[in-house]
Amino acid sequence: MTKFPQRLYDPVKIGAWHLHTRTAMAPMTRCFADDQTGVITPEVVEYYRKRAADGVGLIITEGVVISPRAKGNPGVPGIYTAEQITAWKKVTEAVHKEGGTIIAQIWHVGRASHHELTAGMLPQAPSAIRAEGLIPRFRKPYDMPEEMSKDDIKEVINQFAQAAKNAIEAGFDGVEIHGAHEYLISQFNWEGTNKRTDKYGGDLKERLTLMKEVFGAVIDAIGTDRTIMRFSTFGTGNPLDMWEDPELTIRTFVEAFKKVGATIIHPSTMDFTQVIADGKTLHQLVRKYWDGVIIGVGNLTAETAEQALEEGTIDLAAFGRPLIANPDFLNRIKHGEELIEYDGAKHLPILI
Ligand SMILES: Cc1cc2nc3c(=O)[nH]c(=O)nc-3n(C[C@H](O)[C@H](O)[C@H](O)COP(=O)(O)O)c2cc1C
């Protein structure tokens, strides 16, 4: 009997990794680290082990911060101290024992923070423009950030590269750089948050300079076949709100990726099927210009993922919320069993 969906369950070699299936666990912040030390708590080990046992091809961890100043929510783990690295080893060992592959998402939130979260220092940003609203899970307004000097930028690029080396030391199989949503790299990429007049600001190509330099430094540190860049428009919402010319924007991003010798990218959207230009979805537009590896994400179902794999639009299908609610997600869809619906209020305070 033919198993459905067939392609999702194909083993595949992506970069340096031999993956059991063409699936990925999307990075999801869970806030189960000690808030003072950024060291993960023991239940995190079992949480990731279960997803590896389910057969997830590539587990991408929750965002893991690269320095005390990179943090934007209470309880977020880090990967910049020996104690943090040692704790992560338990996770990578447990996942490897199940035959799984796991990479760390390395993260700097930029202006999206508050000095009480960043060891008393002001948040860093391309320009001194404050984020609107309240910090999730902290419920205080964002601080006015400090504009980064060229030395600050150099330091942060080094911190990303060091975090990648630390991840390898902790037993991770690689890293994903968080260049998406409304965080530091994305703040450089978007004109609304980047008013710089040096080489890190200006037109889109210039604004992508920090992303390019971070990507290049991490690739130099651990290799292109172990490094992914996650990127998006500013914000996680509708790309049309932020991109005047989505196709030109995507071409400019892809040119930057090619320049640094990148091979694996992860365009992020909340709606995989949304048409954004030329009758194409975000991932289809990226595929038009990029023949390397693409990870798909954004409310994917077994059916939409299977179709996109079949068409060759994507190489790996990432699932987020369904994997929080169903530790046995892949087994459930394989056997046509019902899925438990993700419910933030119910699932966020616990790790199952
Ligand atoms: C609780 C939660 C936490 C998230 N944290 C992160 C994160 O740390 N880094 C990131 O790049 N995306 C994060 N995301 C976005 C997811 O990786 C994913 O792109 C999004 O949930 C869409 O996929 P889905 O429809 O399969 O859930 C988060 C999403 C959720 C629901």
The ligand as an SDF file (V2000), in Angstrom:
LIG
                    3D

 31 33  0  0  0  0  0  0  0  0999 V2000
    5.0110   29.9650   19.8970 C   0  0  0  0  0  0  0  0  0  0  0  0
    5.8000   30.3390   18.6820 C   0  0  0  0  0  0  0  0  0  0  0  0
    7.1260   30.7570   18.8240 C   0  0  0  0  0  0  0  0  0  0  0  0
    7.8800   31.1020   17.6950 C   0  0  0  0  0  0  0  0  0  0  0  0
    9.2090   31.4420   17.8570 N   0  0  0  0  0  0  0  0  0  0  0  0
    9.9790   31.6430   16.7650 C   0  0  0  0  0  0  0  0  0  0  0  0
   11.3830   31.8020   16.9070 C   0  0  0  0  0  0  0  0  0  0  0  0
   11.9740   31.7300   18.0000 O   0  0  0  0  0  0  0  0  0  0  0  0
   12.1030   32.0050   15.7720 N   0  0  0  0  0  0  0  0  0  0  0  0
   11.5140   32.0730   14.5290 C   0  0  0  0  0  0  0  0  0  0  0  0
   12.2090   32.2840   13.5280 O   0  0  0  0  0  0  0  0  0  0  0  0
   10.1830   31.8890   14.3840 N   0  0  0  0  0  0  0  0  0  0  0  0
    9.4100   31.6500   15.4490 C   0  0  0  0  0  0  0  0  0  0  0  0
    8.0730   31.3660   15.2870 N   0  0  0  0  0  0  0  0  0  0  0  0
    7.5020   31.2210   13.9170 C   0  0  0  0  0  0  0  0  0  0  0  0
    7.5230   29.7290   13.4820 C   0  0  0  0  0  0  0  0  0  0  0  0
    8.8550   29.2720   13.3030 O   0  0  0  0  0  0  0  0  0  0  0  0
    6.7670   29.4630   12.1730 C   0  0  0  0  0  0  0  0  0  0  0  0
    7.3830   30.1760   11.1320 O   0  0  0  0  0  0  0  0  0  0  0  0
    5.2920   29.8720   12.2480 C   0  0  0  0  0  0  0  0  0  0  0  0
    4.6820   29.3570   13.4160 O   0  0  0  0  0  0  0  0  0  0  0  0
    4.5350   29.3700   11.0070 C   0  0  0  0  0  0  0  0  0  0  0  0
    4.5830   27.9700   10.9130 O   0  0  0  0  0  0  0  0  0  0  0  0
    3.2940   27.0690   11.3570 P   0  0  0  0  0  0  0  0  0  0  0  0
    2.1210   27.6550   10.5970 O   0  0  0  0  0  0  0  0  0  0  0  0
    3.6240   25.6790   10.8850 O   0  0  0  0  0  0  0  0  0  0  0  0
    3.1420   27.1980   12.8200 O   0  0  0  0  0  0  0  0  0  0  0  0
    7.2940   31.0510   16.3980 C   0  0  0  0  0  0  0  0  0  0  0  0
    5.9550   30.6360   16.2660 C   0  0  0  0  0  0  0  0  0  0  0  0
    5.2120   30.2810   17.3840 C   0  0  0  0  0  0  0  0  0  0  0  0
    3.7890   29.7980   17.1950 C   0  0  0  0  0  0  0  0  0  0  0  0
  1  2  1  0
  2  3  1  0
  2 30  2  0
  3  4  2  0
  4  5  1  0
  4 28  1  0
  5  6  2  0
  6  7  1  0
  6 13  1  0
  7  8  2  0
  7  9  1  0
  9 10  1  0
 10 11  2  0
 10 12  1  0
 12 13  2  0
 13 14  1  0
 14 15  1  0
 14 28  1  0
 15 16  1  0
 16 17  1  0
 16 18  1  0
 18 19  1  0
 18 20  1  0
 20 21  1  0
 20 22  1  0
 22 23  1  0
 23 24  1  0
 24 25  2  0
 24 26  1  0
 24 27  1  0
 28 29  2  0
 29 30  1  0
 30 31  1  0
M  END
$$$$
